[in-house]
Amino acid sequence: MAMKKTNTYNQIILRGSMLCVMMFSALSCKKNILDPTIITSISDKSAFDTPDRILAQVNGLYSTMKSGQFYGGRLIIYNELRADEFIMNKPNIVTGQQTWSQSVNSGTSEVNGLWSAGYATINTVNTFLAGIELNKSKLSTTLYDNYSAEAKFIRALCYFALVQTYCQPYAKDQGASLGLPLRLLPETSSANNLLARSSVAQIYTQIISDLNAAEAGLPASYATASLNTTRASVNTAIALKTRVYLVMNRYADVITEAAKIVSDTAPYQATTGVASKMETNVATVFGGSYVGLEAMLSMPFTPTETPGTQNQLAYYFNISPGNGEFYLNASGIIADPVYATASTDARKGFVFTNTGQKWLSKYKVASTYSDYVPVIRYPEVLLNYAEALARAGDPVSMAKAVSLVSAVRTRSDPGYVFPSAGISTPDALIATIQTEKRIEFLGEGFRVPDLQRTLQTLPTKTAASGTAPAVAPAENKYIWPIPANETSINTLCVPNPS
Amino acid sequence: MQLNATCTIDRVKYYNKLGAAASLQTPHTGPSKTNAAPAVQKTKAIRYKSALQYLIKAIITFGVKNKLLLQMKIIIALLFIGFMQVHASTSAQNITINQRNASIEKILAEVKLQTGYLFVYNQEWMKLAQKVDINVKNVPLKSVLDISFANQPLTYSIVNKTIIVQLKKQPVASYAALVNVEVSGQVKDEKGVPLPGVTVMVKGTQIGRQTDVNGKFALSVPERSVLVFSMISYKTIEIGIDGKHVFNVTLEESKSQLNEVVVSGYTTQNRSEFTGSSAHISGNQLAERPVTSFDQALSGQAPGIKLTSSSGSLNSPPVFRIRGTNSITSSAYPLIIIDGVQAFTGNVGNSAENNPLSSINPDDIESIEVLKDASATAIYGSRGTDGVVVITTKRGKAGKMKINYDTYFGMQKKPKLPELLNAADYVNIKNESLANNGTDPAFFLQKNPDGSNVETNWYDYIYQTGHSQNHNLSLSGGMGDTHYFFSAAYTNQTGFLVKNTFERGGTRFNFDTKLTNNITVGANVAYTDALNNNLTSGFNNAFGLNNLVRESMVLSPNLSPFNADGSYNISGSGIGYGANTILTGYYNPLPQLQHDKFTSESKSLLGNMFLEWEFVKNLKAKVNYSLNDLNTVNMGFSNPYQAGGYATNGSATNTNGLNRRTDILGQLTYSGTIAGKHHISALAAYEDIYSLASSWGVTKTNLTDRYYETFFGAYSTVSGSSSSYGENGLRSYFGNLNYDYDRKYLLSASFRRDGYSALASKWGNFPGVSIGWNLSDEEFFKNSSLGKTFSVVKLRASYGQTGNISGVSNYASSSLYASGVYGGVASLSTSQIGNADLKWETSKKTDVGINIGLWNNRIILDADYFNNADDGLILNVPQAASKGIPNNTLTENIGTMYNRGFEFNIDAHIMDHTKFKWRANFNISTLKNKVTSLAPGVNDIWTSSLETSNITRVGLPVGVMYVVKTTGVNPANGLRTYLNKAGQTVQYSPVTGQWTHLDGSAASALDAYADGVVMGTTLPTYYGGFNNNFSYANLDLAINLTYSGGNQIYNGTKATLLDNRFFNNETLILQRWTHPGQITDIPALHYNDQQASGSVLPNSFNVEDDSYLKLSYVSLGYRFPPKYFTKLHISSMRLYAAASNFILYTKYTGSDPEISANADSNTAAGRDKNSVPAGKTFVLGLNVGF
């Protein structure tokens, strides 16, 4: 009897322990599956842990700005397409057809995409500025200052692009029009969707403020030519200020700023910081991955660092290699004698004929179309300087202005002398300088901003496949609408009249 | 004749042996110790039921038609009778008696003593009576008599204090059980194949056994008893002995769901005791369809499920919804469980679509259970919201080895395609559009060398007649306690698109055995290799320049693909000029067709192994380990002549992807009966599911020699490589309890607690509960006249909560920085702003249903009302773009939505003659989807993209049609006119680029968002199927219809076909406006105008009714009489021919109303754009059994 009972107990113990083993083996053989390690990204909690990582974030600010939707491609493309230098070859709403034909609306992807890319960069900057503030201890004071300055420089560049695209020109009413929602703090939550637009003037004030801070905090130069081209130094900030002040019609300030980085006499070059100057041969400027002294800021691209599909300049403006989306308007700047058969101007070399049309070959790296995208080139500073001087109108200024514009011209056409009719009066000289800018910066995204800062009509143009109407400054279409992805959420943001 | 007296008693306790005999499965071990009060209730209940019988009869006599009303009346009656009984019991004459194993005479004597009543009876009859146990205290006379005469061959009546005992006129079966007879026979299926393992039971007893390997049985059974033949997925039949000794029985496969087992993946339950809502689809309904994956064949098969084809390419995953779209941003695709393992779904291919569900050989599927309500899905917790599809593969059955060989050969024809302009019309139309712009003609007819016009029908180059073949061989059987199923299958299909093929080879081995009496082990292993091959079609690629479907529509018919010398007609990256003076800029597709190659190959290993141990009777422990490995290799080659590889002088990309999921499950189950009528089954379980997805790939560009046409050739550049890696874990504790009392009153409850790695609030609780009442099992119901008509009446209701995590990215709750390079140096930038509060989406599901079987289940009706209230929906909440948050969205649990509807299913055996049979199934589902809230301040989800024609707006169904309203074509100038948001009619001139009012004054430009209007829902509001199976002698005919409607579709293809670029047009354009005063709905042509057609500004002209009725499948089969093949050892052979996908009715003007160009999108459904719908298929097949 006792024996039997023991057996029963043994049975129970045996079965129980076997069951436990069975269940335990099921429950215990996996690591903690609820907290997998993220091996492909870095957590925000450790993004500021080391100086190297913070430096990588500084580079990250540039690479965000370098988005193909923004300074890495489409900003430049849109600033050409809305103007009159290019004619649509392949009507495709993905590659700017509506932009070219002045028919965008608040839902058009260009309108939404550019705004989003710009503000994405701005928020990255704001987040970074807040982050280094909290992690100051991990950086030297110099680096802290440098990095803050770079961030602000980038923010200025972003606001500048957006305010020019989505707001009335400063020149229209001295910035009294509605500007942009001015975001200066990091946004990482669902709060703060509502923010009204500041005035255009307030946006420009912020841009100037950021650029002044940048000038004060940026390093004079970097260790390599590549860094001098791809990251901002003091001279870069000054150069940008000449552009901003020109748009604001603050010509005296243009002169003040330009004088900081343009030597008194030819050959013009910066005398402090990076020794920015023009290349001898303009062709070398567009060598593909150009890092010389002329390029004050470029967006670098390589076969592994590409602008992304349908954002590449060569894809749009070139046809060999390229997709031949837009050819040069025969009645645009290429009608200028510079491009005539008899011309000896080196810049004529950027234009070639294919399929019966003229094409721009400044951007010519074959797929992956990884041409560097120029943002600021030294000759722009010379021309900004020249225009400001010409607007001053006094003989000394006029003479200097002529000298500056001639420097740009003769770099490509050494023997050239401007006819006196083109340089004798301030107005004529201004026109000459502006024409020179169209020639020098063809395909670099200056045409629309230059038309708008001088309140000129966006000209009409005709393609075999359709026409684009002229758009006068008084028309709603003169600037882009505030995108629906802003106004549908941020109801304080007043749409532009459509 | 003798007279006996009765008396009063005051304590009642009884045990009736005959009563126990009726429930032999659960023998009583002795007298129960019920105390007085319940006993009284019990006697009350008996009366109350008999009273109810009369009441129900009365109600029926009044001819109540409304079932609901009937139910309500019954309920009221029950309450009323409850009150009446209180009075009745107090006025009765009471008796106390305590006797064990007493003869009826002895009890009657006691009654006589206590009451003074007299008895009249025949002494002989008393010998037939059973002994009685009775123990009652102070109960009415009638109760004592009822107890004593219950289950006796005798009955009584009371006349003036005299109790008359008589023989019952029809003795009950249990009475006759005293004499046994020998019966034997054989059970076969409808094909005449012997069925082993069929349970043959004597009704109401435990006497019975299973048929042997030859389907034979022999039994010793009580005379006049009834034999019940039952087997899973076959219709149970009952046959009275009636003096016969040999029974040759044919079991019909059951489409009626009432007799089956519901397989939930963790547990199984008899349908009759199941209180949830699910649909059962038998595997052989799918096996003969020439589809690549089983889901493509589910359309119309059961209520509540909606399948929409996304493309006519082979193996493109369909849109699959169960009871509506239950998420906005997460996936609304159901959870698919294959033998307990969660399957991978979606598309894992490249240009060659690859639905991973194609790794399941449809021939291997035994059954599919579609779980719909919370009661059924809550056990899947956080994965249950979209419904669960539980697939059970075939297993061996006891008996000698069965060998089946199934094969079919088929062909696939392209669907109806839009009718395009010929070269002459094309040239005229395009030049007219140029002329209207004030431009010179640019299009001209090109001549062939022989002087004829170039007339290219681009369709001819990309469409063909496809063909398919399928072979499936299976071996299955059982030896003792070991069962096995082995299959090998091969499928090779060629689509109607050139270079679109699908080839699959695979094997499966399912096995289980009993190690000991109480330990079972088993394993299922399937390995499949599926190779998909397709060029770039329209699947999720509506606007691709390389989309061949689009190219074949838009390319100029006056251009030839080849030059006279046989070289490609190309100019740069596009097709050449031909005689035209405008370059199209679009590709010549011939280089693509001749040189490109895109393949997606999946190697899938799906296996599990389990051990189940019944360590205490009725209590089982089970451990299961499963592995689901899906390896995909995607290869692509783009030629250097045109299209994708042109710019890079040829490019090739190979990507290797690994998806792995492991699942460890430990569970305890209890199943048993307590006190005879309390049936309990319970489950407690633990599960760990770990998923890993990684991929890497390399792109090579710039061919060194155009001889090479694969990745493995020589290229001068390795231009890029890509990789990804992500993992997640789901840890769960769950259980459920099913309880029923006497299979009449049913209760089921389940609970799951899930932890998921991707969420910030990792843990969520998901309960579900349901109740049911098998009204038809109530004696009073059976005995009522209703009982004759209604063989089954079951009422059920469920409520519960499920979750949804599909679509939540692996690290969604974390804020992340992504590394990259800037100018060759390291960069780091914000890539994701996570939500530190991210938690589950929940769906609170309510279901109320009724199952009715009429006339011995010849007609079965199921009706359900459901309400899925989804909240905490994970929305990518749009943020003001100026906040600069990546993608302008933050993931938050914020939206709410509901899906409500009714489902009706009717299965009817319309004709059941021996020779001619007609079975029909009709099902219809309704759906009302409504978004009830989005984020605070967010009323709309509207994302601008190419041809955005949907909006998700609070108060409306998800993804409603949203376009600008066109009012037609202005007869004065041929311009399309629109209504703007101010209600003004405006028009757009492509010539001036200006918007104007009709009076010519300037108007604001129309804005897709601001001026858009809601047109209607894109989700069908009703849909279903009508499935018929006829058989006459050896012929069988199946006709399946599907239908859907109540929704709209945006015919974006029409916008393409009326586009005013160089695009070729459909012939509809010939009705364009040409002169003032002309009334037409096709605007004047202006070259390059994309507004009028709706390409840049989608307008209501392209919004169409999406209703349709389709002949989805029809097959005609002939079963050869087995006598022809006996020498060949062939036991059955069937030959069939089938066809599928014929549109019978639709108002839709496009190719096929059943298309979703945006594939599985929740917020952008209802769109047809530049993709080709499913084609028509024809097959000829053969099933052979050995």
Interface residues (C-beta under 8 A of the other chain):
Chain A: R15 M18 L19 M22 M23 S25 A26 L27 C29 K30 N32 I33 L34 D35 P36 I38 I39 T40 S41 I42 S43 D44 A47 D52 R53 L55 A56 Q57 N59 G60 L61 Y62 S63 T64 K66 N89 K90 P91 N92 I93 V94 Q97 Q98 S101 Q102 S103 N105 S106 G107 T108 S109 N112 W115 S116 Y119 A120 T121 I122 N123 T124 N126 T127 L180 P181 R183 E187 T188 S189 S190 N192 N193 L194 L195 S226 L227 T230 P300 T302 P303 T304 E305 Y315 I319 S320 P321 G322 N323 G324 N354 T355 A366 S367 T368 Y369 A463 A464 S465 G466 T467 A468 P469 N476 K477 P481 P483 A484 N485 E486 S488 I489 N490 T491 C493 P497 S498
Chain B: N437 T439 A442 F543 S571 G572 S573 T581 I582 L583 G585 L611 W613 F615 V616 A621 V623 Y625 A647 T648 T662 I664 L665 G666 Y686 D688 Y690 T701 T717 S719 G720 S724 Y725 G726 E727 N728 G729 L730 R731 G755 Y756 S757 K762 N810 Y811 S814 S815 L816 Y817 A818 S819 G820 V821 Y822 G823 G824 V825 A826 S827 L828 S829 T830 S831 Q832 I833 V877 P878 Q879 A880 A881 S882 K883 G884 I885 P886 N888 L890 E892 A935 G937 V938 D940 W942 T943 S944 S945 L946 T948 P990 V991 T992 G993 Q994 S1004 A1005 L1006 D1007 A1008 Y1009 A1010 R1061 F1062 H1086 Y1087 N1088 D1089 Q1090 Q1091 S1095 V1096 L1097
